[in-house]
């Protein structure tokens, strides 16, 4: 296990920075690193070496005395900062963005997630290769021929070309997967089954809610997802069909968690995965109510939802882990939120009821007379709607059904 020494610059001297540093330590733990110490500078970021020269020397001495293997910085470092810090300290250096990319790379399980992580890593690496190439290009000759250039530059140009070629291949493969995903989403849309997506800050309890729903309404442990008390425990989007009440089914999806300072390249790379949220009929915004910074987590999630085009989708706030709050009342529901503990069944039942109220709010009870020759419609209504009664008359099957406005319009000619 690598020992890491944390470094941050606090330009605002506020609670948000403290939370960011604590989160950096959690990210390090999630990457199986041991935090042995930390140092904070309370001034502006130094453009050349991130911190001041004196502070950097102090950091080097303290890190060496603690036998740290790595300096871990709380912000993204520029190529020149990265190179200068390594030169001045003689230590391995990693920034927050690289750490998050490492975690994503180790957790990705599906082929699509692996490709998306690799795209994000290459997109982050390429500008740094360019910066390093610019620094070394002055070492070559003046003729402009490849033979007159330094061996370091040749390797960098080769690495850059390989990275660009690989990035092109990855994007092409991801585009094919995106086409297949859109086809699947269109099929779901045609099925008229409401789609509900769990979103929220990482480690808020989305996967716990998903698993509790699956076990309560499917009873199939094999359909649960990975659940662990750590940042980014799950990356892949999982969709499960659950039926909390007879003939009232929803497609529930569990999406990757969000985090402050999430690398922009990751948001962009995961946009196709997060499209499950962008195409949902209802978002369940899960919040760790016991976290003192939960309001900031809500703001980060809302910003990310806006970035992926999901800001206008109806939202039900789900305040989770309320059992950790002394004297808190739960499970309970308000006009726009539910307060639950995801591990307690009564809260899951309350949440499922609220979900059904919202996604089936536009449904109404209709009476139809279906010709016996149109058994396909009757079968469809049995599967996709809530058939309350049926009787076989001379003219056809007389049904009373609770259905969507779309289905009512589709079969308007059979209304009685």
Buried (B, 14 or more C-beta within 10 A) or exposed (E): EBBBBBBBBBEEEEEEBBBBBEBBBBBBBBBEBEBBBBBBBEEEBBEBBBBBEEBBEBBBEBBEEEEBBBBBBBBBBBBBBBBBBBEBBEBEBBBBBBBBBBBBBEBBEBEBBBBBBBBBBBBBBBEBBEBBBEBBBEEBEEEEEEEEBBEBBBEBBEBBEEBEEEBEEBBEBBEEBBEEBEEEBEEBEEBBBBBBBBBBBBBBBBBBBBBBBBBBBBEEEEBBBBBEEBBBBBBBBBBBBBBBEEBBBBBBBBBBBBBBBBBBBBBBBBBBBBBBBBBBBBBBBBBBBBBEBBEBBBEBBBBBBEBBBBBEBEBBBBBBBBBEBEEBEBBBBEEEBBBBBBBBEEBBBBBBBBBBEBBBEEBEEBEBBBEEEBEEBBEBBBEBBBBEEBEEEEEBBBBBBBBBEEBBEBBEEBEE
